[in-house]
Amino acid sequence: MGEDRQIGIGVLRDRVVTIVFTELDGNTIRVISLRKALKHERRQYEQFLQNQLG
């Protein structure tokens, strides 16, 4: 069976980025991909922030 992959969206150096990673154990993660977020991912991130901040 394959590994479980996680996707995250956040800010790195004033740019919204998308990261795909997997946890190898409790203390180690392996980055599979890190790239500039796509337009729909940026909108999703902005909506999340609006919901969190009110």
Buried (B, 14 or more C-beta within 10 A) or exposed (E): EEEEEEEEBEEEEEEBBBBBBBEEEEEEEEEEEEEEBEEEBBEBBEEEEEEEEE
